[in-house]
Amino acid sequence: MHGEQNRFKSVNGITSTEQVACIPCGLGKRGCFIKPAVFEDGMSKKAPFLLSLPFLMFCRASLELDPESGLRMHLQEI
């Protein structure tokens, strides 16, 4: 976790966060860190962090939302 303030505008109004999670990943040639905002209260509390639509599109993400086999996200190599 790393302290960083962010504000997001959504259908629930404006939400502020105080931290980001620093998640190492293998995207790119040398790898990188994904730094999603961490939601701790309000309407977004049940969504632990947020990845933006532009990021998901850049990574050519595929989401699998199957309640029987589980929820998965696949990112394509860049």
C-alpha positions in Angstrom: 0.0 0.0 0.0 1.1 3.5 -0.8 -0.4 6.8 0.2 -1.9 8.7 -2.8 -5.1 10.8 -3.0 -7.5 10.2 -5.9 -11.0 11.4 -6.7 -13.4 9.5 -8.9 -16.7 10.6 -10.4 -19.4 7.9 -10.9 -23.1 7.4 -10.8 -22.8 7.4 -7.0 -21.3 10.9 -6.9 -17.7 11.7 -6.1 -15.6 9.2 -4.2 -12.1 10.0 -2.7 -9.4 7.5 -1.8 -6.3 7.9 0.3 -4.2 4.8 -0.8 -3.2 2.7 -3.8 -2.2 -0.9 -3.8 1.2 -1.6 -5.4 0.7 -4.8 -7.3 3.7 -6.2 -9.3 2.8 -7.7 -12.6 4.4 -9.0 -15.8 3.0 -6.5 -18.2 5.5 -5.1 -20.7 9.1 -6.2 -21.4 10.4 -5.5 -17.9 7.3 -5.8 -15.8 5.6 -3.0 -13.9 3.4 -2.2 -11.0 -0.4 -1.8 -11.3 -1.5 0.9 -8.8 -5.3 0.7 -8.4 -7.0 3.0 -5.9 -8.2 1.3 -2.7 -11.8 2.1 -1.6 -12.4 1.8 2.1 -15.9 3.3 2.7 -19.0 4.6 1.0 -20.8 2.9 -1.9 -17.5 1.5 -3.3 -16.5 -0.4 -0.2 -17.6 -3.7 -1.7 -15.3 -3.0 -4.7 -11.8 -3.3 -3.2 -10.0 -1.4 -6.0 -10.7 0.2 -9.4 -9.0 -0.5 -12.7 -9.9 2.1 -15.4 -11.6 1.2 -18.7 -8.7 2.7 -20.7 -6.2 0.5 -18.8 -8.3 -2.6 -19.4 -8.6 -1.7 -23.1 -4.9 -1.1 -23.4 -4.2 -4.5 -22.0 -6.9 -6.1 -24.2 -8.5 -7.6 -21.1 -11.1 -10.3 -21.2 -13.4 -10.7 -18.2 -15.0 -14.0 -17.4 -18.0 -13.6 -15.0 -19.1 -17.1 -14.3 -20.7 -17.7 -10.8 -20.0 -21.4 -11.1 -16.3 -21.4 -12.1 -15.4 -18.1 -10.6 -14.5 -14.6 -11.8 -11.4 -14.2 -13.9 -9.5 -11.5 -15.8 -7.1 -12.3 -18.7 -4.6 -9.7 -19.9 -3.0 -10.1 -23.4 0.7 -9.6 -23.8 1.6 -6.2 -25.1 
